[in-house]
Amino acid sequence: MSKAVYLLGGAQSDFERDMHGEGHTVFDLFQETLGIALETCHIAPEEVQRGHVGNASGDVLTGYAQMGGFFGMADHRLAGMPASRHEAACASGSMALLGALSDIGAGHYDLVCASGVEVMGVDTANLKEFATVDQAIGSHAWPSERKEGHWVWPYLFSEFLKDYRALYGVDYQHLGEITRINLDNAKRNPNARGRNYQTTPQCFMEDEQVNPLSMDEFRKHDTCRTADGAAFLFLASEDYARDYAKRRGIPLSSIPRIKGFGHSTMPTELDVKREINKRSDSPYYMPHLHHTIQQSLNRAGFGKITDVDTLEVHDCFNISEYMILDHTGLLEPGCAWQAIEEGVITRDGSLPINPSGGLLGAGHPIGCTGVRMALDCYKQVTGQAGDYQIEGAKNAMTVNVGGTLTTVASLVVGLD
């Protein structure tokens, strides 16, 4: 990366909140969280030069679309500031971050705000209400993939599970353990939707009473719950970060940088991805997922995944975390189960995954998730993660996906 890009911090809303139940809108959530972020980071609105909003489905779920205008509506001192909305399904927040990263990296601006916000509007633990959301966000899938009698995204991610069973075999105990770890981690996170979930060991087993099959190939606890949520991060040039550090009386070295990034986009339809991947000589099931992770590591100057101390990855279903782990290069393809059995990915393991609780535990406001992941990485490397802090974490990575891995984005956040 040619120019250093620093992270000054930000804020996240409580993902347990129900905005419709409170009588509030997606704009209300944006405005409130922006105000908290500005105050937390001691930044005056007049200093912010550019804004980005990640949002996947505001127009169909809440009736709001042109969200760049939210900044000036939220605080009139931001009126006139250039701003825009980004959409890439569940990776929308990462697109907002990459936009802000490019702004700083190109030298166009010195202080840029990246945000993600989504209000889902229903309780997706209720299958009838889940169907309402799934139909609304089904537009992120190719038309031929919207099968009658199936929820779009459980059906499509079930296809990943079927492929993995055919290629390598999958033992359910490993998928259940992913869910267990994430829900256990969420109990430590004061902003996690799942911090108060009550579970028993049967929740993570093939138990037809407690954890029955519920959506295509998935059992009740294999699936994340969506959430209402917002997250903000401020990105800065080295010049601004240096002045900011001086004003705050802290060393520049205490402010983390975005050390590396990766970004890949594939054709939307899963069958087209399968066809392309069959012609690849890569040993990986989804080569572009591995490539994106490697891009991020290489740009950070790292040689292997174990050069980072913790990861925030996209576990909308437990199979998605399993796949991401399988593409990190930690083990040979098809051997992710070994890391799970050996406790590598637990809070106390050698490569903790989702100390925040991830999507399974923390919740998934779809357009917000990429920014939330990066904010949690910021907290980890600055020692501000509280009860879910990974001791000694200096470098952290995100892996955020949209659709059937149509969009994959990754960031490495760390201290020098």
C-alpha positions in Angstrom: 0.0 0.0 0.0 1.5 3.3 -1.1 0.1 5.7 1.5 -0.5 4.8 5.2 -4.1 4.8 6.2 -4.9 5.0 9.9 -7.9 4.0 12.0 -8.9 6.5 14.6 -11.8 4.5 16.1 -15.5 4.7 15.9 -18.7 3.3 17.5 -21.2 0.5 17.2 -24.8 0.3 18.2 -26.3 -2.4 20.4 -27.3 -5.2 18.0 -30.0 -6.4 20.5 -32.1 -3.3 19.8 -35.3 -3.5 17.8 -35.7 -0.1 16.0 -39.2 -0.7 14.8 -40.3 -1.8 18.2 -38.8 1.4 19.6 -40.6 3.5 17.0 -37.3 4.5 15.3 -36.1 4.5 11.7 -32.8 3.4 10.1 -32.0 7.1 9.9 -32.5 7.5 13.6 -30.0 4.7 14.2 -27.5 6.2 11.8 -27.8 9.7 13.4 -27.5 8.4 17.0 -24.4 6.2 16.2 -22.7 8.8 14.2 -23.0 11.2 17.1 -21.5 8.7 19.5 -18.6 8.0 17.1 -17.8 11.6 16.7 -17.8 12.2 20.5 -15.9 9.0 21.3 -13.1 9.9 18.8 -13.1 13.6 19.7 -13.6 14.6 16.1 -15.5 17.8 15.1 -18.0 17.2 12.2 -16.3 20.0 10.2 -13.1 18.0 10.0 -14.7 15.1 8.2 -14.1 15.5 4.4 -15.9 12.5 2.9 -18.5 9.9 3.9 -19.4 6.3 2.9 -22.4 4.3 3.9 -22.6 0.5 3.5 -26.3 -0.6 3.2 -27.6 -3.7 1.4 -31.4 -3.4 1.4 -32.6 -0.1 2.9 -34.8 0.6 -0.1 -36.7 -2.7 0.1 -36.7 -3.1 3.9 -37.1 0.4 5.2 -38.0 2.6 2.2 -34.7 4.6 2.4 -32.3 4.5 -0.5 -30.1 7.6 -1.0 -28.2 7.2 2.2 -25.3 9.5 1.3 -27.6 12.3 2.4 -27.9 10.8 5.9 -24.7 12.6 6.9 -26.0 16.1 6.3 -29.4 15.2 7.7 -27.8 13.8 10.8 -25.6 16.9 11.4 -26.0 20.0 9.3 -22.3 20.8 9.7 -21.8 17.8 7.3 -24.0 19.3 4.6 -22.1 19.7 1.4 -19.7 16.9 2.2 -19.4 14.3 -0.6 -20.9 11.0 0.5 -22.3 7.9 -1.1 -24.0 4.6 -0.4 -22.4 1.2 -1.3 -24.2 -2.1 -1.9 -22.6 -5.6 -2.2 -25.1 -7.7 -0.3 -23.6 -8.7 3.1 -20.2 -7.2 2.1 -21.7 -3.7 1.6 -19.9 -2.4 4.7 -16.6 -3.6 3.4 -17.2 -1.7 0.2 -17.8 1.5 2.2 -14.4 0.8 3.9 -12.6 0.2 0.7 -14.0 3.4 -0.7 -12.7 5.3 2.3 -9.4 3.5 2.1 -9.1 4.5 -1.6 -9.9 8.1 -0.7 -7.1 8.3 1.8 -4.7 6.2 -0.2 -5.0 8.4 -3.3 -4.3 11.5 -1.3 -7.7 13.1 -2.0 -8.8 13.5 1.6 -7.3 13.4 5.1 -10.3 12.3 7.2 -13.0 10.0 5.9 -15.9 8.3 7.7 -16.9 4.8 6.7 -20.2 3.5 8.1 -22.6 0.6 7.7 -26.2 0.6 8.8 -29.1 -1.8 8.4 -32.6 -2.1 10.0 -34.1 -5.5 9.2 -37.5 -4.8 10.7 -38.5 -8.3 11.8 -37.4 -11.1 14.2 -35.6 -13.6 12.0 -35.8 -16.3 14.6 -39.4 -16.5 13.6 -39.5 -18.5 10.4 -42.6 -16.8 9.0 -41.0 -13.4 9.5 -37.6 -14.7 8.2 -39.4 -15.6 4.9 -40.4 -11.9 4.6 -36.8 -10.7 4.9 -35.5 -13.5 2.7 -37.9 -12.6 -0.1 -36.9 -8.9 0.2 -33.1 -9.6 0.1 -33.4 -12.4 -2.5 -32.6 -9.8 -5.2 -29.0 -10.2 -4.2 -29.2 -13.7 -5.8 -29.5 -14.6 -9.5 -33.1 -15.0 -10.6 -32.7 -18.7 -11.4 -31.5 -19.3 -7.8 -34.8 -18.2 -6.2 -36.4 -21.6 -5.9 -40.1 -21.9 -5.1 -40.5 -23.5 -1.8 -37.1 -22.5 -0.5 -35.7 -19.6 1.4 -33.1 -18.1 -0.9 -30.0 -17.9 1.3 -30.5 -21.0 3.4 -31.0 -22.9 0.1 -27.8 -21.4 -1.5 -25.6 -21.9 1.5 -27.0 -25.4 1.7 -25.4 -25.9 -1.7 -22.0 -25.0 -0.2 -22.6 -27.6 2.5 -23.6 -30.2 -0.1 -20.5 -29.5 -2.1 -18.3 -29.7 1.0 -19.8 -33.0 1.9 -19.2 -34.4 -1.6 -15.6 -33.1 -1.8 -14.3 -33.7 1.7 -17.0 -35.0 4.0 -18.3 -32.9 6.9 -18.9 -34.1 10.4 -21.7 -32.2 12.1 -19.8 -32.0 15.4 -17.4 -29.5 13.8 -20.2 -27.3 12.5 -21.9 -27.4 15.9 -18.6 -26.5 17.6 -18.3 -23.4 15.4 -21.8 -22.3 16.6 -21.0 -23.1 20.2 -17.7 -21.1 20.2 -19.4 -18.0 18.6 -22.4 -18.0 21.0 -20.0 -18.5 23.9 -17.9 -15.5 22.7 -21.0 -13.4 22.3 -21.7 -13.6 26.0 -18.7 -11.4 26.6 -19.7 -8.7 24.1 -22.0 -6.0 25.4 -23.2 -5.1 21.9 -23.9 -8.7 20.7 -27.5 -9.6 19.9 -26.8 -13.1 21.3 -25.2 -12.1 24.6 -28.3 -13.4 26.5 -29.1 -16.5 24.4 -29.7 -19.5 26.5 -28.2 -22.7 25.1 -27.6 -26.3 26.1 -25.1 -28.8 24.7 -27.9 -30.3 22.6 -28.1 -27.0 20.7 -24.9 -28.0 18.9 -25.7 -31.6 18.2 -27.9 -33.4 15.7 -30.8 -33.3 18.2 -34.2 -33.4 16.5 -35.9 -31.8 19.5 -33.5 -29.0 20.5 -31.7 -28.5 17.2 -34.0 -29.8 14.4 -33.6 -29.3 10.7 -35.3 -26.0 9.9 -34.2 -24.5 6.6 -33.0 -26.8 3.8 -29.8 -28.5 5.1 -29.5 -26.3 8.2 -30.5 -27.0 11.8 -32.0 -24.4 14.1 -28.6 -23.2 15.5 -26.6 -23.3 12.3 -27.9 -20.0 11.2 -27.2 -16.4 12.4 -29.9 -14.0 13.3 -30.1 -10.7 11.4 -30.2 -7.6 13.5 -30.7 -3.9 13.5 -27.3 -2.2 13.7 -24.9 0.6 12.8 -21.2 0.9 13.0 -18.8 3.8 12.1 -15.0 4.1 11.6 -12.9 7.1 10.9 -10.0 6.7 8.5 -7.1 9.2 8.3 -4.0 10.0 6.4 -0.7 9.9 8.2 -0.5 13.7 8.4 -3.9 13.9 10.0 -3.2 10.9 12.3 0.1 12.5 13.4 -1.7 15.8 14.3 -4.5 13.9 15.9 -2.1 12.0 18.1 -0.3 15.2 19.1 -3.7 16.8 20.1 -4.6 13.7 22.1 -1.2 13.4 23.8 -0.6 9.9 22.5 2.1 8.4 20.3 1.4 7.9 16.6 2.5 4.3 17.1 -0.6 3.7 19.3 -2.9 4.3 16.3 -3.4 1.2 14.1 -3.2 1.2 10.3 -5.0 -0.7 7.6 -1.9 -2.7 6.7 -3.5 -4.7 3.8 -6.6 -5.4 1.9 -8.1 -7.9 -0.5 -11.1 -7.7 -2.8 -12.5 -10.1 -5.4 -15.8 -10.2 -7.3 -17.1 -13.2 -9.1 -20.2 -13.8 -11.3 -23.4 -13.8 -9.3 -24.8 -17.2 -10.0 -23.3 -20.1 -8.0 -23.3 -22.5 -10.9 -21.2 -20.1 -12.9 -18.7 -19.9 -10.1 -18.6 -23.7 -9.9 -18.0 -23.9 -13.7 -15.2 -21.4 -13.5 -13.6 -23.1 -10.5 -13.6 -26.5 -12.2 -11.3 -25.0 -14.9 -8.9 -23.7 -12.2 -5.8 -25.6 -11.2 -6.2 -24.3 -7.7 -6.7 -27.0 -4.9 -9.2 -24.7 -3.2 -13.0 -25.0 -3.6 -13.4 -21.2 -4.1 -10.0 -20.0 -5.3 -10.9 -16.4 -5.2 -11.7 -16.6 -1.5 -8.2 -17.9 -0.8 -6.8 -15.3 -3.2 -8.5 -12.5 -1.4 -7.2 -13.6 2.0 -3.7 -13.9 0.5 -4.0 -10.4 -1.2 -4.6 -8.9 2.2 -1.8 -10.8 3.9 0.7 -10.0 1.1 -0.1 -6.3 1.1 0.4 -6.3 4.9 3.8 -7.9 4.4 2.7 -11.1 6.0 3.6 -14.6 4.8 1.0 -16.7 6.4 -2.3 -16.5 8.3 -0.7 -17.1 11.6 1.0 -13.7 11.3 -2.3 -12.3 12.4 -3.5 -12.7 16.0 -7.2 -13.0 15.5 -9.8 -13.0 12.7 -13.4 -11.6 12.3 -15.0 -13.8 9.6 -18.4 -14.1 8.0 -20.3 -16.8 9.7 -23.9 -16.2 8.5 -24.1 -20.0 8.6 -21.6 -22.2 10.4 -20.6 -23.7 7.1 -19.4 -20.3 5.9 -17.0 -19.9 8.7 -15.9 -23.5 8.1 -15.2 -22.6 4.4 -13.3 -19.5 5.2 -11.1 -21.3 7.7 -10.5 -23.9 5.0 -9.3 -21.2 2.6 -6.9 -19.4 4.9 -3.9 -21.6 4.1 -3.7 -22.7 7.8 -4.2 -26.3 6.7 -4.6 -28.2 3.5 -7.9 -27.8 1.8 -10.6 -30.0 3.4 -8.8 -30.1 6.7 -10.5 -27.2 8.6 -11.9 -29.7 11.0 -8.5 -30.4 12.4 -8.2 -26.8 13.6 -11.6 -27.0 15.2 -10.9 -30.3 17.0 -7.6 -28.9 18.3 -9.1 -25.8 19.7 -7.1 -23.5 17.4 -10.1 -21.1 16.8 -11.3 -20.6 20.4 -10.5 -17.5 22.5 -7.6 -19.2 24.0 -6.4 -20.9 20.9 -3.5 -20.0 18.6 -5.8 -18.3 16.0 -9.0 -17.1 17.7 -11.9 -16.5 15.3 -14.7 -14.2 16.0 -14.0 -13.2 19.6 -16.9 -10.7 19.2 -19.3 -13.6 18.7 -19.3 -13.2 14.9 -22.6 -13.1 13.0 -23.8 -16.2 14.8 -23.4 -14.6 18.1 -23.2 -10.9 17.7 -25.9 -10.7 15.0 -25.9 -9.7 11.3 -27.2 -6.3 10.2 -26.3 -7.2 6.7 -24.9 -3.9 5.3 -23.2 -3.0 8.6 -21.3 -6.2 9.2 -18.1 -5.4 7.3 -17.7 -2.1 9.2 -18.5 -3.8 12.5 -15.8 -6.5 11.8 -13.2 -3.8 11.2 -14.2 -1.9 14.3 -13.8 -5.0 16.4 -10.3 -5.5 14.8 -9.5 -1.9 15.8 -10.7 -2.6 19.4 -8.6 -5.8 19.6 -5.3 -4.3 18.4 -5.8 -1.2 20.7 -6.7 -3.3 23.7 -10.2 -1.9 23.9 -12.3 -5.0 23.4 -13.1 -5.4 27.1 -14.2 -8.9 28.2 -13.6 -10.3 24.7 -10.1 -9.0 24.3 -7.5 -11.4 22.9 -4.4 -10.9 25.0 -1.5 -9.4 23.1 -3.4 -8.9 19.8 -1.4 -6.6 17.5 -2.8 -7.6 14.1 -6.3 -8.6 13.2 -8.0 -9.6 10.0 -11.5 -9.4 8.5 -13.0 -11.7 5.9 -16.4 -10.5 4.8 -18.5 -12.0 2.0 -21.6 -11.0 0.0 -23.9 -13.4 -1.7 -22.6 -16.8 -2.6 -19.1 -15.4 -2.2 -19.8 -13.2 -5.2 -18.0 -10.4 -3.3 -15.2 -11.2 -0.9 -13.3 -8.5 1.0 -10.6 -8.7 3.6 -8.6 -6.2 5.7 -5.6 -6.5 8.0 -5.6 -3.9 10.8 -2.6 -3.6 13.0 0.0 -1.7 14.9 3.5 -1.0 13.8 
